Amino acid sequence: MAFEYKLTALRETAPEVFQCDTPERAAQYWREHIATAPAFNPDVEGLYVLLLNTRRNVKGHVLISTGTLDTLLVHPRETYRAAIVGAASAIVLMHSHPSGDPSPSEADIRATRDLIRAGQLLKMELLDHVIVGRASEHQPRNHCSLRELGYFAG
């Protein structure tokens, strides 16, 4: 049995160009477009993929998986499916930590390494994995970049 796939816009946003070339810009996109979406649940982990064009402008984002308070299922097939159908040039992986602490867990690091390898096979670059926590007076920067932490080094 054959299936036909189509990406459908769930809601239109302003036709602004949003460049996602730094973890700070990814976190800003999260605050403006993901954390304000009706489907966003701040009480559980949520895995999203930002779809980027060749100029690193965001074409859109996709909710890949909703988890529990501290666990999330990640598989390369689901992670890259929308990027392939949407003809993305590259992706940025983002997920939330409801605890508020954006530090990566060992599972986050392992999943990121698996997804980097899968992207290499597909010739689709995973630019970063940004984990978003909650901002507070003790933690004003509410995100963490696995690329900046060195987990993307060959």
DADAUR-V698567 format. One record per pair of residues at least 6 apart in sequence whose ideal C-beta (glycine too) atoms are under 8 Angstrom apart, sorted by the first residue. I is the first residue (numbers start at 0). GAP is how many residues later the second one is. If there is no record, write none. Layout:
<<I;GAP> <I;GAP>>
//
This chain:
<<4;80> <5;79> <6;53> <6;75> <6;78> <6;79> <8;51> <12;20> <16;40> <17;7> <17;11> <17;39> <17;40> <18;6> <18;36> <18;37> <18;38> <18;39> <19;6> <19;9> <19;30> <19;32> <19;36> <19;37> <19;38> <19;72> <19;107> <20;35> <22;105> <22;107> <22;120> <22;121> <22;122> <22;124> <22;125> <23;119> <25;24> <25;66> <25;68> <25;102> <25;104> <25;117> <25;119> <26;103> <26;105> <26;115> <26;116> <28;21> <28;29> <28;32> <29;18> <29;64> <29;100> <29;102> <29;113> <32;28> <33;6> <33;12> <33;14> <33;27> <33;60> <34;7> <34;97> <38;24> <39;6> <40;25> <41;54> <41;56> <41;92> <42;26> <42;55> <43;22> <43;23> <43;24> <43;25> <43;54> <44;21> <44;22> <44;23> <44;24> <44;25> <44;26> <44;27> <44;50> <44;51> <44;52> <44;53> <45;17> <45;19> <45;20> <45;21> <45;26> <45;49> <45;50> <46;16> <46;17> <46;18> <46;19> <46;20> <46;25> <46;27> <46;32> <46;46> <46;47> <46;48> <47;13> <47;14> <47;15> <47;16> <47;45> <47;46> <47;47> <48;12> <48;13> <48;15> <48;30> <48;33> <48;34> <48;42> <48;43> <48;44> <48;45> <49;8> <49;10> <49;11> <49;41> <49;42> <49;43> <49;44> <50;7> <50;8> <50;9> <50;10> <50;11> <50;31> <50;32> <50;35> <50;37> <50;40> <51;6> <51;7> <51;36> <51;37> <51;38> <51;39> <51;40> <51;75> <52;6> <52;35> <52;36> <53;35> <55;34> <55;71> <58;27> <58;29> <59;26> <61;20> <61;24> <63;10> <63;14> <63;15> <63;18> <64;7> <64;8> <64;9> <64;13> <66;6> <68;29> <68;30> <69;28> <69;29> <70;36> <71;23> <73;37> <73;40> <73;41> <75;38> <75;39> <75;42> <78;12> <78;14> <78;36> <78;39> <79;11> <79;38> <79;39> <79;42> <79;44> <81;6> <82;8> <82;41> <83;38> <83;40> <87;36> <88;35> <88;36> <89;34> <89;35> <89;36> <89;37> <90;28> <90;33> <90;34> <90;35> <90;36> <91;34> <91;35> <91;36> <91;37> <91;38> <92;19> <92;22> <92;33> <92;35> <92;36> <92;37> <93;35> <93;36> <93;37> <93;38> <94;13> <94;34> <94;36> <94;37> <95;35> <95;36> <95;37> <96;6> <96;34> <96;35> <96;36> <98;34> <99;33> <99;34> <99;36> <99;39> <99;42> <100;32> <100;38> <101;29> <101;30> <101;31> <101;37> <101;40> <101;41> <101;42> <102;28> <102;41> <103;8> <103;25> <103;27> <103;40> <103;42> <103;45> <103;47> <107;21> <107;23> <107;38> <108;37> <108;42> <111;14> <111;17> <111;34> <111;39> <111;40> <112;38> <114;11> <114;14> <115;10> <115;36> <118;6> <118;7> <126;20> <127;17> <127;18> <127;19> <127;24> <128;16> <128;17> <128;18> <128;22> <129;13> <129;14> <129;15> <129;16> <130;12> <130;13> <130;15> <131;10> <131;11> <132;6> <132;9> <132;10> <132;11> <133;8> <134;6> <134;7> <135;6> <145;6>>
//
